[in-house]
Amino acid sequence: MLYHLLYPFHTRFSVVNVTRYITFRTAAASLSALAISLALGPWMIAKLHEFQIGQVIRQEGPMTHRAKGGTPTMGGLLILTAALVPTLLWADLTNLYVWIAVLTTTAFGGVGFADDYLKIVRQSHHGLWPRYKILYQVLIAAAVGIVLLVLAKHGLYNTQLVFPFFKRLQPDLGWWYLAFAVFVLVAWSNSVNLTDGLDGLAISTFAIAAAAFTALAYVTGNKLLADYLLLPHFPYDAELTVFCGSLVGASLGFLWYNSYPAEIFMGDVGSLALGAALGTVAILLKQELLLGIVGGVFVLEALSVIIQVGSFKLTGKRVFRMAPLHHHFELIGWSEPKVITRFVIVAIIFALFSLTTLKLR
């Protein structure tokens, strides 16, 4: 919005010319998101306390978490506000990819909001029935997949897969890409959701992944860099840099209040939306497979749950003390801050390694 208001004056006021640069608008969006998060945080925490919207703790979780009961939740509303408003202010709103990212993130956030709302009303950790929760996610993801197939038909997207480390291995999935896109979006929204179990863990690891995708969006959106690195390039890709920058700023602002000991939790409205945001950006940049490296911590958390459930059903034995993985380390004696710090270190390693794959191809 600001971009559309300011840029027409670039011929009369040279200072306004900076708004045409992706780098400037990304920095502006990041700082705007950070400022909104920091400014609205205390007000939202107070309002959530006032309306008694507090976290319901699972009884089967670690005993140390019982004291967190009643901490304000649904802080994902703060993250979404802080991320989406700057995107709408600084991005080119004629860009189709921006709208796909914004609407998909909002839709998944809506599913999370319904889940959080039911938990609060029932005073239970049970919200939407799992089958309905997954169904809504699948329907939203399918809608996104159909839009992408339509764009591909008009030459504005393609249904190829780009494999990390391999320059020319780019199979075209065709109509099967619809199922693949659904899997990516649903899997990633739930992976971030599973990681959201310790103060600041999900949002800090997400911020690292979002920062990596900010760089990837810029590289993919720049024709010279994309051609040099043999990456798929569409003109629409560049504006996703602004969206990713907003996610980073909003995450850092929320982390200010969500860091240990947390004053507010993001809830499913935040975790489902953020996971979907990562998945959507990866899909639009044609980096769906690289996302598994960028968000390696989320992959490990999800795999720990799958392994735990599979092992218990098949053998009656558990592989981990508790799943997701962060709870396992808590139960073997790591303090919560130590678990968070070490997972953040691992997340940084994954993100840096993912960026090196752009050249190691």
C-alpha positions, 0 to 999 in steps of 0.5 A: 500500500505504501509502495503504491502510494509512494512510488508514483512520486519517484520522478518528483522526489528522488528520495522516494525512488528507494521504494522500487528496490526490494532490499529497501522494502524488505528492510522496511517491512522487517522493521515495521513488523518488529515495531508492531510486535513490540508495540502491541505485545504488552496490550495483547498480553493484558487483553488475553489476561483480561479475557482469561484466555490462558494455556491449558497444559496437557496432563501427560506432559513434563511435570515442570510445565504444569506451572505454565498453565494459564499463560496467555495463548493465541499470541499467533494473532500478534505474529500474523498482524505484525507480519501481514500488515507490513507485507500489505504496506511494502509489497507490490500488491499486484503480485500474485505470489504475495497474495497466495502467501498472505491468504494461505497463511491467514487461512491456516491461521484460521484453522488454528484459531478455531482449534485454540478457541475450542480449547479455551471454551472447553478448558481442555487441550482438545480443540478441533477433532484431529480428523476435522483439523486435518480435513480443513488443512487439506482443503485449503492446501488443495485450493492452493495446489489448484491455483498453482496448476492454473498458473502453470497452465499460463506459464506463470509457474511450473510443476517441476521439482528441484533437487538440492545438489543436482543441477539437472534433476528436475522431474515434472510432476504434472497433475501429481503436483497437486497432491505434493503441494497438499502434502508439503503444506499440511506436513509443514504446518503440523511440524511447526505445531509439534515444535511449539512446546517450549518457551521461544523454541518454535518462534526462534527456529522459525525466524532462522528458517524465515531468514534463510528463505528471505535470502533464497527469495531474493536470489530466486527473484533476481534473474542474474543470480537465478540463472547463475545458480541454475535456479527456476526464476519467475518475476513474481518471486522477488516480492516474496522477499518482502513477505519473508522479511516481515515474517522475520521481524514479526518473529523477533518481536514475538520472541521478545515476549515468548522467550523463557519464561514466556509471557505469551504463547503463540497457540495453534493460530500461530504455529499452523499459520507459520508452518503454512507460510514456510511451506507456501514460500518454499513451493512458490520458490520451487525449493520444496525439497530444500525446505527439509534442510532449511527447517531441519529442526522441524523435520526432526521433531515431526520424525520423533513423533512418527517414530514414537507412535510407530514403535509403540503401536508395533512393539509396545515400546517407546524409542524416546522418553517422550515425543516430540524430541524436545521433551525427550531431552527435558526428561533426560535432564537438560534444562528448558533454556539449554534445550532451546539454545541447543536447538537454535544452534542446530537450526542455524547450522541447518539454515547455513548448510541449506544456503551452501547447497545453492552453489554445491550443485 
